[in-house]
Amino acid sequence: MIVATPDGVVIDVRVVPRAGRSGIAGTRNGALLVRLNAPPLDGAANAELVEVLAGVLGVPRRDVTIASGATSKQKRVRVVGITADHAASRLPH
């Protein structure tokens, strides 16, 4: 779920758009489950995903990018400037 890279981490994420409220909802099939209030239109859900993860991990939004899966519910999100241990301590197991 969390893979260390030379400049930070990559996190496997599964999103649920159009949820009642946004937030981390545990894990599912080896990926972090994130519920998003935003619909998957015009990048709104991706923008909200970046905001939610930045807030939970305590990093600026500019340090969180979608590495792959921008149009899919399964995504890989890159976070620079943190360690795998830091990410694991802030996210549910």
N, C-alpha and C positions, 0 to 999 in steps of 0.2 A: 504494500500500500504506500509506504514512504521509502523512496530510494534516494540515497545521498548522491550528490553530484559535486564536482569541484567548486562550484560557486553557490551551492544551496541544496535544495531538495526538489524532487518531482513526486507529486502525490496523485494517486489514482482516485478519481472522483466519479460518483454517479449522482446526477442531479434529478430532482423531481420538480419540474416547473409548475407554476400555478397552484402552489401549496397555500394553505391558510396563512402561514407566516414563515419567514425565512430563518434558517439556522441549521446547525449540524444535528443530524438525526441518527448518529451511530455509524455502523458499517454494514455493508451488504456485498456478499460475494467478493471479498477482498478489496473493496473500494470504500472510501469515505462517502457516506450518504449525506447529501446536502439538499434540504428543501428550500425552494426559492418561490417567493410570492410572484415574481415577474413571469410573464409569458415568454415563450421562446421565439419572440419576434424582434427583428431589427437589433439583435445583440443585447436586448434588455436583460435576459437571464444570465448571459455571460458577464455583463457588467456587475450585476448583483452578486454573482458567484465570487468575483474578484473582491468585491467589497466585504462580503461575509468572511471569506478566508483571511483577508488582511486584518480584519478586526479580531478574529479568534487567535491568529498567530502573532498579533502585535507588531505587524510590519506595515510600511506605507503601501498604498494600493499600487504604486509604480513598481514594486518589487514582486508583484504577483501577475503572472501571465498564463494564458492558456496555450500549452505547448502543442496539444493535438486534440481533436474531437470537438472543434468549435461548433459544429452543427449536430452533434450527437449528445445523447444523455450520458455516455461514457466519455470521460475527458481525462487528460493528463495535464496537471497544473504545475508550472514551475514557480518556485519561490526562491529568490536569491537572498543571500545574507543571513540565513539561519542554518542550523545543523539539524540532522535527522533526530537527534535526542530532544532538541528544543521543540520541533514539530510534534513528536510523539507525546511530549509532556502536555501539550496544549490541545491535542485532539483525542477523541475517544478511541479506545482499542477495540 
